[in-house]
Amino acid sequence: MSKVTRLDYCQFLLSSQINYTLTYFAEHTERFSHDAANRYLKGEKITARMVWENVREQVAPSAQGYLLFDDTVLDHNHSFAIELVRRQYSGNAHGIIKGIGVVTCVYVNPELDRFWIIDYRIYDPARDGKTKLEHVREMLVNAVSQKELCFRTVLMDTWYAERKLMRLVETLGKVYYCPLKSNRRIDDSDGECPYQRIDELCWNDHEQQHGKLVHIKGFLKGHRVKLFRLVLSTDGSPQGADYVVTNDLAQDDAQVAQEVCALRRKIEQFQRESKQLTGIERCQCRKARSQRNHIGCAILVWIRLNQIAEETARTVYRVKHDLLADYIRQQLRSPSVKMILAA
């Protein structure tokens, strides 16, 4: 039996449509055994740097570029012995599930309306002691100092709207837009009134359209940001609103702020596509190193699918499903099992 390489395993993840187990891999090739595939995942060491090395030539930088940060949970709710699995909150499941946390960083070129996964981290506090916030700070600094990426704006979820991270973005000379939870304490009176919950603030028509300057409790005295109330419900009720802050004090258009925040869907798109097309959460190996390598390979597969989709003007779903279409066409031309009918 031959030795499995990274290219071999990634090709399997790219080609398979429904099953991503090592047993399925071994059953569909004469070159590799299950043990050979298992040895590969145990012995390889795929890192986030490899992802960047594979995608850097594809990235089209823009001075108006965006860095998007978010985390996702790879569902392993029925697994009991996988080392990286822990109970954590999943936004997709809207509750606590068992899974592997992955913090991702996506780069967006708004002029081309294209995006690329450029970095990721595995959430494993038992091993490295790092929080998700620390992983984001690390990736942000790396994007500036190591990758030397051109970008202007950082987009993140409410989970990452904390003082140290927001101040870091400002220190790096970048702009952020991030939603705040409705219970955050805000002062919009320049110190004349006590802090209020953000969902208890009063808004006049001008502030609704152009935002208002506020101070967030816990930030340095005199530090102000622009707050926008983006109405989501048709009746304009506070319950149907998102509250978004930015350090871009020149921004005075709520509609533009909403369009900027909508770009966060790009990272959600990556998370959805990687789960549905690469088998990223379907590995059954128990060892942490095997899971890490599988996740890295799955991300490399998404990068390749995304590249082909751009070159051929197709979606990544079409690229993946066309592999099955090719098989159907081949079977119709020359079926391996021919259909017969009784008289």
N, C-alpha and C positions, 0 to 999 in steps of 0.2 A: 504493500500500500504506500502511496505517495504522501509527502508531508503537506499539510494544508497551509496555504499562505493567506495573507490579508486579502489579496485580490480574489482568491478562491472563495473565501467566506463572504466577502461583499457581493460577489457575483451571485451567490446563492440567495442572499437577502434581496437582491434586486430582482431576481428571476421568480422566486416563489410568490405565489398568490395568496395562499391561505395558511400555510404551516411553516413555522420558522424554527422548529426544533432540530437538534443535532441528529436525532434518529431519522427524521424526514430527509435531512441533508444526505446522510449516508445511504439511505434507501434509493436515492435518485442519482447516484454516481458510482462508477466502478473503481474510481481512483482513490477514494477516501473512505476510511472506516469511521464509525462513531467515535472510537477512542482517539483517532488522529485529529478529528475536529475538536474533541474535548481538550486534547493536549495543546492545540493551537490557542484556544481561548484562555487556557490557564497560563500559557507561557508568553503570550503577546503583551505589549504594554502600549496601548493606544492612548494618546494624550490629546488635550485640546489644541496643542501646538500643531499636531498633524492635521487637524481639521483646518486650521488657518493656512497651513502650507498647501493644502489641496484647493482652497477656495480663493486665495489671495489674488490670483491672476484673473479670476472671474469678476471680482468686485470692481465696480465703476465708481470711484470716489466722487463726492460732490461737496463743495463748501457749505451747501445747505443740507447736508446729510443728517440723518437721525440715527441715534443708538437706542435700541429698544431692549429693555430688560424685563424678564418675567420668569416665573418658575412653573413647572408642571410636575405632576405625580404620575409615574408609570405604574399603572394598576397591577398589583400582585396580591389582590385581596384574598385569594385562595392559596397563597403560598405561606408555608410555615417555617421553612428552613433556609431561605435565601438571606445571605448575610447583610445586604444593604437595605433590606425591606424594614420599614418602621412605620408606625402609625402617624399619620400627618393629615393636615387638612387639604382636600382637593377641591378647587373651585369648580372643576368639571362635574364632580359628584355632589358638590354642595354639602360636604360633610367629611368626617374623618374616615380614611380608608388605610389599608396597608399597601405600601408601595415604595418606589424609589424616587426620591426627589431630584429633579434636574433643573438647575438654574441656567437660563440661556440668554445669549446676547445676539441680536439681529441688527444688521446694518441696512438702512433704507436709503436709496437714492430717489428723492421725490420727483426729480425731473424725468427720470426714466420709468418711474413707478415699478421699480424692481427691488428685491431684497435678498440678503444672503445671511446664513448662519455663520458667525465668525468666531464664536467662543461659547464655552459651556463649562459648568462645574457640577459634579455630583455632590448632593447634599448628604454628607456623612459625618455628622458632628462627633460620633463616637470615636472616629479615627483621627480626624484633623482638628476637632474642636471649633470649627468655623460655622457661623450662622449664615443664613442666606444673604443677609445684608453685607456681611464681610466678603462673600463671594462676588456680589455685585460691585462693591468698591474695588476689589482686586481686578475684575475684568475691565472696569472703567479706566483705571490707571494704566492697565496694560494696553488698552486701545490707543491711548494717547502717547505713552512713553515707548512702548515696544512696537506696536503695529503702525504708529504714526499716521493714523487714519484722519482724514478730513471729515469733520462733522460739526454741526452747530448746536443741535438740540438733543436732549436726553428725555426719553419717555419711559415712565415706569408706573407700576400699579400702586394702590394705596398702601400695600404692605411695605413698600420701600420709601414712603414719604416720611422719612425721619430726618432730624436736624443734621446729623453728621454727614449723611449722604448728600443732602441738598446743598450743604455748605461746600462739600468737596466739588460738586458740579460747578458751583460759583467760582471756587478757587482756580479751577481749570479753565475759566473763562468761557464756560458753556451755558446754554439756556436749558432749563428743565420745565416740563409740564407734568404735573402729577395730580391725580385725584386725592381728595382727603375724605376720611370717614366723617359722617354727619355729627359725631360727638366730639370732634376736635374743637378746642377752645380758641376763639378768634377775637381780636379787638379791631373794630373798624372806626373807632372814635378818637384815635390818636391819644389814647390814655385817659380820656375824660370819663369813660364808663368801664365797668368791670368786663372781664372776658365773658363771652357767650358761646354756647354751642353754635356750630356753624349753621345748623338747620333752623336756628332761631333768629338769625339776622334778618333785618328788614331790607328790602330792595325797592328802590324807585325805578322808574322806566329807564333813566339814563344809566344807572348802574347795571341793570339787566342787560343792556345792549353793549356797554363798554367796560364792565367790570368795576371793581373797587379796590383801593389799596388797604391792606390789612396787616396786622402783626399777629403771628402765630405764637401762642403761649409756649415758652421754653426757648424761643430764639433770642438772640442778642437784642438788647434794647435798641430801638431805632431801626431794626431790620424789618423792612416791609416787602411784601410780595403782592402781585396782582391776583385777585380772586375773581373767578367767573362762576356764575350759577348757570349751568347748561341744562335747560328744561328738556326732559325726556317725555313727560306725559302730555296729553292733549289738553288737559284742563289746567296745566300750569301749577299743580300742587307741589309743595316742597318734597313730598315723597317720590315724585317723579323727576328728580333733578340729580345731576352730578355736580359736585363742587371741585373745581380744578384751580390749582395755584401755579403761577409761573414767576420766575425772577426776571422775565422780560417785561419790564415796567412800561415800555413803549407800546406794548400790545393793548389795543383798546377796542377790539372787535370780537365779541363773543362767538360769532359765526366762524371766524378764522380759528379761534381757540378750539372750537368743536371739531373743525376739519383736521387740525393738527393732532388732537387726541385720537381721532379715528384711525390714524396710522398705526396705533397699537394693535390693530387687528392683524397686521402682518405677522407679528410674532405668534399670535394665536393660530394663524393659518399654518405656520411652520409646525407648531406643536400638533395640530390636527393631522396634517399630511404625513408627518413622520410616524405617527401612531398607526395610521391606516394603511400606509404603503411600504414601510420598511421593517415591520415586526419589532420595533424598538422595545416594546413592553411584553414581548412574547417569548423571551429566553427563559428556560427553566433551570439553567445552571445555578448551583447553590453558592459557589465561591464568589466573593466580591470582585476579584480580579477578572473572572470570566464575564460577569455582568458589566463591568466597566468597559471591557473590550467589545462586547456585543453592542453596547450603547454607542461607542465611538464608531464602530463599523456602520451601524444603522444611520448615523448622522452623515457619514461619508456617502452612503447610498443616496440619501435625500439630496445631497449636493450634486451628485451626478444626474439624478432625475431632473432636478431644477435646471441644470445646464442644458440637457437635451430638450427640455420643454421650451426653453428660450430659443434655442437654435432652430427648432422645428415648428414654432408657433403653435404649440399644443399645451395643454395643462399637464401637470405631473400625473394626474389621475389617468389621462388619456395615454401618456407614455407607458405607464405601468400596465394598464389594461390591454393595450395593443399587443403586448407580449402574448397574452392569452388569445387574442384575435388571430395572431399569426399561427398559433397552434390549431385553432379551429379551421382556418383555411387549409392548412396542410392536411388535416384529417379528412376534410371534405374532398380534397383532390385524391388522396391515397389513404383511405382509412386503414388503421391497424386492426380494427375489429369491424368486420363488415356486417351490415344489417341484412337479415333475410326475413321473409314473411311466409307463414304457412299458407297453403292454397285455401 
